Amino acid sequence: MCSSWLMPSRARETQDSTVGNLKFTRWNQNLAIYLNCCKTLVASMANVPLLSFFIFSTLILIPAMHSLPFVVFHGIGDKCKNRGVKNFVTLLSKWSGSQGYCIEIGDGSGTSWTMPLLDQTAVACEKVKKMSELSKGYNIVGLSQGTLIGRGVVEFCDGGPPVKNFISLAGPHAGTASIPFCGVQLICMFLDLLMELEIYSNYVQEHLAPSGYIKIPTDIKCYLKGCKFLPKLNNEINGMRNSTYKERFASLQNLVLIMFEQDAVLIPKETSWFGYYPDGAFDPVLPARETKLYIEDWIGLKTLDDAGKVKFVKVSGGHLKISQKDMKEYIAPYLKDQASASTPTQVKIEENSYYGWFSSIRSFFMDQVGLNEDSPSLQIVD
């Protein structure tokens, strides 16, 4: 209101003394009103706490800060370039105001089957360390097998940028008692043959990525001895537990564990919440809080839960079949780490060209039998 009172020019007051005196009188009146208005404003500001005024000034004068970026690790048989994954990242970026990146490892679908998970994690670690956009921290969204790669980055990646929030969709965190659905019958027969050869043999562990988290509850001794990835990730081997892995995982601000009610791929589906079978039996399924991993706090899951940082979420649908409503409710809020930024216009994909000789052989074989198709697992429903 005060800024609307402007001092009139006195240039015309010399034209006529009467008119000039009248204008001069009006000028004095306007000046008095102006000063009185400013006095009232100053008096009212004195009643406003200094901190509130500082915050108010900051909001006006300083541009809004950007949200932390997030990265997505897709599931087995999928690719960052596939429509489902691209749409997933785009929608989350739109709703959260954060820039999203899909981290590709090798060729995507082929590599996800054939490169050992320790190697996939090492590739992912190097990628996030090279991304300057993540240097001040970032969030991770993992899809199925991708959740384990994401956890590997959190626990194993020396010198990596800090991870704030971790959102897991259908992650086999406590293992699975079955090879994930591969979608192509002939390839499934080949994988079943590898299973029969011995899932915990060096050959299978080096050439079949899911073997790194297959956990047969009636063969725990061989699992702990031969499985190369999950026992390390979950700090399961007595006498070899790494306190650094626990410390890093327990440093998360939020851990969101999403389980799909009709999930028939993960055996049991409760593994999405770290629930699993007891050693030596396929029954019953133990809730997460009744497992040794939780009770003895091998990786810091209990520490996070005691601090109220673990969110156990159940959604309707089959494996990785998620609705936009559930994405908005259970994922997007954890990507809004700071004040929202401008909505990104495109999904950025980080990828590399090398993915190992076995993946090349697999692609050649698939080409020869006419089955060289991706088998995307993520589906977004309205």
ChimeraX attribute file (.defattr): number of C-alpha atoms within 10 A of each C-alpha:
attribute: neighborCount
match mode: 1-to-1
recipient: residues
	/A:1	8
	/A:2	13
	/A:3	8
	/A:4	7
	/A:5	13
	/A:6	11
	/A:7	11
	/A:8	13
	/A:9	9
	/A:10	11
	/A:11	8
	/A:12	11
	/A:13	15
	/A:14	11
	/A:15	9
	/A:16	10
	/A:17	11
	/A:18	11
	/A:19	13
	/A:20	16
	/A:21	13
	/A:22	13
	/A:23	17
	/A:24	16
	/A:25	12
	/A:26	13
	/A:27	17
	/A:28	13
	/A:29	12
	/A:30	16
	/A:31	16
	/A:32	12
	/A:33	14
	/A:34	18
	/A:35	14
	/A:36	13
	/A:37	16
	/A:38	15
	/A:39	12
	/A:40	11
	/A:41	13
	/A:42	11
	/A:43	11
	/A:44	10
	/A:45	12
	/A:46	10
	/A:47	8
	/A:48	10
	/A:49	9
	/A:50	11
	/A:51	9
	/A:52	10
	/A:53	13
	/A:54	11
	/A:55	11
	/A:56	11
	/A:57	11
	/A:58	12
	/A:59	11
	/A:60	10
	/A:61	9
	/A:62	8
	/A:63	10
	/A:64	14
	/A:65	11
	/A:66	16
	/A:67	19
	/A:68	27
	/A:69	23
	/A:70	27
	/A:71	23
	/A:72	24
	/A:73	27
	/A:74	30
	/A:75	29
	/A:76	27
	/A:77	22
	/A:78	27
	/A:79	28
	/A:80	28
	/A:81	15
	/A:82	15
	/A:83	13
	/A:84	17
	/A:85	25
	/A:86	19
	/A:87	17
	/A:88	20
	/A:89	22
	/A:90	21
	/A:91	19
	/A:92	23
	/A:93	26
	/A:94	18
	/A:95	18
	/A:96	27
	/A:97	24
	/A:98	28
	/A:99	27
	/A:100	30
	/A:101	23
	/A:102	23
	/A:103	23
	/A:104	26
	/A:105	28
	/A:106	20
	/A:107	20
	/A:108	24
	/A:109	24
	/A:110	25
	/A:111	29
	/A:112	27
	/A:113	23
	/A:114	25
	/A:115	24
	/A:116	21
	/A:117	29
	/A:118	22
	/A:119	15
	/A:120	22
	/A:121	23
	/A:122	16
	/A:123	20
	/A:124	22
	/A:125	22
	/A:126	15
	/A:127	17
	/A:128	20
	/A:129	16
	/A:130	12
	/A:131	12
	/A:132	10
	/A:133	15
	/A:134	19
	/A:135	15
	/A:136	11
	/A:137	16
	/A:138	24
	/A:139	26
	/A:140	27
	/A:141	25
	/A:142	23
	/A:143	28
	/A:144	25
	/A:145	26
	/A:146	27
	/A:147	27
	/A:148	27
	/A:149	27
	/A:150	27
	/A:151	23
	/A:152	25
	/A:153	26
	/A:154	27
	/A:155	23
	/A:156	21
	/A:157	20
	/A:158	11
	/A:159	9
	/A:160	20
	/A:161	21
	/A:162	17
	/A:163	24
	/A:164	20
	/A:165	23
	/A:166	27
	/A:167	24
	/A:168	29
	/A:169	28
	/A:170	29
	/A:171	29
	/A:172	32
	/A:173	24
	/A:174	25
	/A:175	30
	/A:176	26
	/A:177	19
	/A:178	18
	/A:179	19
	/A:180	20
	/A:181	15
	/A:182	19
	/A:183	14
	/A:184	13
	/A:185	11
	/A:186	13
	/A:187	15
	/A:188	15
	/A:189	12
	/A:190	11
	/A:191	17
	/A:192	14
	/A:193	12
	/A:194	18
	/A:195	18
	/A:196	9
	/A:197	12
	/A:198	15
	/A:199	25
	/A:200	22
	/A:201	18
	/A:202	12
	/A:203	12
	/A:204	21
	/A:205	24
	/A:206	19
	/A:207	19
	/A:208	22
	/A:209	24
	/A:210	24
	/A:211	32
	/A:212	26
	/A:213	26
	/A:214	24
	/A:215	26
	/A:216	20
	/A:217	19
	/A:218	14
	/A:219	13
	/A:220	15
	/A:221	12
	/A:222	15
	/A:223	22
	/A:224	18
	/A:225	12
	/A:226	18
	/A:227	22
	/A:228	21
	/A:229	22
	/A:230	24
	/A:231	20
	/A:232	20
	/A:233	25
	/A:234	24
	/A:235	20
	/A:236	17
	/A:237	14
	/A:238	8
	/A:239	7
	/A:240	9
	/A:241	17
	/A:242	17
	/A:243	13
	/A:244	12
	/A:245	22
	/A:246	21
	/A:247	15
	/A:248	19
	/A:249	23
	/A:250	23
	/A:251	16
	/A:252	19
	/A:253	17
	/A:254	21
	/A:255	23
	/A:256	20
	/A:257	24
	/A:258	24
	/A:259	27
	/A:260	22
	/A:261	14
	/A:262	14
	/A:263	19
	/A:264	13
	/A:265	20
	/A:266	23
	/A:267	21
	/A:268	21
	/A:269	24
	/A:270	28
	/A:271	24
	/A:272	30
	/A:273	26
	/A:274	23
	/A:275	23
	/A:276	29
	/A:277	25
	/A:278	17
	/A:279	16
	/A:280	12
	/A:281	12
	/A:282	14
	/A:283	11
	/A:284	9
	/A:285	18
	/A:286	17
	/A:287	15
	/A:288	20
	/A:289	16
	/A:290	14
	/A:291	19
	/A:292	14
	/A:293	20
	/A:294	19
	/A:295	14
	/A:296	11
	/A:297	18
	/A:298	22
	/A:299	25
	/A:300	24
	/A:301	24
	/A:302	20
	/A:303	20
	/A:304	20
	/A:305	17
	/A:306	10
	/A:307	12
	/A:308	12
	/A:309	18
	/A:310	20
	/A:311	16
	/A:312	14
	/A:313	16
	/A:314	17
	/A:315	15
	/A:316	14
	/A:317	15
	/A:318	16
	/A:319	23
	/A:320	23
	/A:321	18
	/A:322	20
	/A:323	16
	/A:324	14
	/A:325	12
	/A:326	18
	/A:327	16
	/A:328	15
	/A:329	11
	/A:330	18
	/A:331	21
	/A:332	20
	/A:333	13
	/A:334	23
	/A:335	28
	/A:336	21
	/A:337	19
	/A:338	15
	/A:339	14
	/A:340	17
	/A:341	19
	/A:342	15
	/A:343	15
	/A:344	18
	/A:345	10
	/A:346	15
	/A:347	20
	/A:348	18
	/A:349	16
	/A:350	16
	/A:351	17
	/A:352	14
	/A:353	10
	/A:354	12
	/A:355	19
	/A:356	14
	/A:357	11
	/A:358	17
	/A:359	21
	/A:360	16
	/A:361	12
	/A:362	17
	/A:363	18
	/A:364	13
	/A:365	14
	/A:366	15
	/A:367	12
	/A:368	10
	/A:369	9
	/A:370	9
	/A:371	14
	/A:372	15
	/A:373	15
	/A:374	17
	/A:375	17
	/A:376	21
	/A:377	21
	/A:378	23
	/A:379	16
	/A:380	16
	/A:381	11
	/A:382	7
